[in-house]
């Protein structure tokens, strides 16, 4: 019998006997299956028990907790939170008193979720909520809620916190160690399953790893080695338990072996000896998973519960092989092994995508920099350095699976689109620039795509530092730094110039998400005069728009009717100052743009959520940054959070967010920026205009008014925005007000919006009547004039 058939036979037997097992209430059996890594059988029993209408609510809580824990181990944090929330709802009904200790797990799970999402603020807030409920619990109550697990979660949350100085850093780790020690003492005293004890030792080892890396960065060799040895000590304690309990092939053993290797990876700093030690641990980890690069079995992979941990190991394994290849002048053995490991990593990545039902799988993997296409591109470029045709095609296809992959992964037609087919979608004078920053090669790569040709440009990574100076100089109005960096970046990114190009579509990566290409300088023309208005900007020559990925360029034009809703809230608290020019824009838009304006107290969350206009404009305050859960846009009666976008029933074709930093967010390695723009496009908005920094209230609204007038006249959104920016430069009353800070911050992403001609030419009834009356009055005036003149002659 094959292994696959055997597994399905086991499942069938469980399905038959599950009701009887259910009646026995054998929770220990489920726990043991999870310990062993047999999540398939555990899931069968749990699902059967949940279908049984006779089980108690307390049993349901336990089962949902276990389902959530299994999803967490697998790396599916959305699935984990979904099951934990189901348990929390039952607990809230069973124990309505918010001070009841049974509600501890609700906060613990939320802390755990945000820890995994690298949101230190919320992880700590929920960990603190646990602390308030942990007081004065009896030993029996502590056993009941398995308090040692909660202490572990709290320890993780506290060690993730930011710190202002060295003492704060040490204090947070001492707090973490105190919680881990309490957990270990409790477990040893009450003889909890050794599986949990090993988990705690593993966390202890991880914390000492952090300290070792920290002191290594400070150059303190003594403390680096001291904490390195403590890390190895606690990881060995965990490893000894895994080996004694489960043998040399187990998913937790594999995870601990990987982290042991990670310690030497972080401490390597060009030390090939340490990097080799790391490789040996990574190999041991893969063997503990039951795999080798040379003997890969898809059946084995299906049975590995924690594929995300495996993917993480494969990622670092590949990276270190490539670094050893580089430091050994291209030693083929390292490179060949890297190729094999990367193929395995891509298989794991594909299985994770096929298993997880959430829409954010690639985004979640990007949080930990786990997307294997980063290494795949590095391997591609190393292997086919002299064959540009192969490189260009493969680079194009691989890069599509990096940036914003989750937004388009269900669209098979676009995912399978070849480079030649994509080129046909470009007009003769369009250029599509697909960027990629390689953390391995430390270079920027740009695939320059036209209708007729493709060229892969390799650019020194110094352009990254130049781009940071460029952005800073714009915001700080530093003329000297601006003109130097703007010319330097243009020369690096456009070495062949822009002759015969009318439109550039930019698909950025890394720091390029945060800079306005429009403000690059094509020459030194006008620089000596130090007048921002007279510089040779890239926008003077071409129209520029932005795409999240090549797949987002498939549908290039979005035709829509003219129906604009404008939201300009006022604010009742001292937290936000009023925006008088936003208010004025909203008031004047009623007559100038025939908009439906919600201003002041009418610009509410409800009115926005009920909006059904295809064109939507918001001018207000916003907080947008790295803390994704805290990103919001302020309306008159409250905050609209980034996560609320998925609740919108109607989505406009064009969404304009004229708010501070609305185009920013958390930059995810290889997978774009997590912010309002991403969420809007994921939800279905075709085109967004957002801001790259805190824009000026007066001039930003003036620019967008001009944009809308252009759009209303039938000009496509890309050209309409360009003309509005050029108009602002030309008509600026001073050099400073013509600086890029005042016009370059507005970025259009997505499709070109064009207003339907039938709506464009259809004048409002009031305007038609007014014109008719004006014509009649003019005619009567002319008749009266001639009649009066004739009478005068008669006299």
Buried (B, 14 or more C-beta within 10 A) or exposed (E): EEEEEEBEEBBEEBEEEBEEBBEEEBBEBBBBBBBBBBBBBBBBBBBBBBEEEEBEEEBBBBBBBBBBBBBBBBBBBBBBBBBBBBBBEBBBEBBEEEEEBBBBBBBBBBBBBBBBBBBBEBBBBBBBBBEEBBEEBEEEBBBEBBBBBBBBBBBBBBBBBEEEEEEEBEBBBEBBBBBBBBBBEBBEEEEBBBBBBBBBBBBBBBBBBBBBBBBBEEEEEEBBBBBBEBBBEBBBBBBEBBBEBBEEBBBBBBBBBBBBBBBBBBBBEEEEEBBEBBBEBBBBBBBBBBBBBEEBEEEBBBBBBBBBBBBBBBBBBBBBBBBBBBBEEEEEEBBEBBBBBBBBBBBBBEBBBEBBEBBBBBBBBBBBBBBBBBBBBBBBBBEBEEEEEEBBBBBBBBBBBBBBBBBBBEEEEBBEBEBEEBBEBBEEEBBBBBBBBBBBBEBBBBBBBBBEEBEBBEBEBEBBEBBBBBBEBBBEBBBEBBBBBBBBBBBBBBEEEBEEBBBBBBBBBBBBBBBBBBBBBBEEEBBEEEBBBBBBBBBBBBBBBBBBBBBBBBEBEBEBBBBBBBBBBBBEEEEBEEBEBBBBBBBBBBEEBBBBBBBBEBBBBEBBBEBEBBBBBBBBBBBBEBBBEBBBBBBBBEBBBBEBBEEBEEBBBBBBBBBBBBBBBBBBBBBBBBBBBBBBBBBEBBBBBBBBBBBBBBBBBBBBBBBBBBBBEBBBBBBBBBBBBBBBBEEBEEBBBBBBBBBBBBBBBBBBBBBEEEBBEEEEEEEEEEEEEEEEEEEEEEEEEEEEEEEEEEE
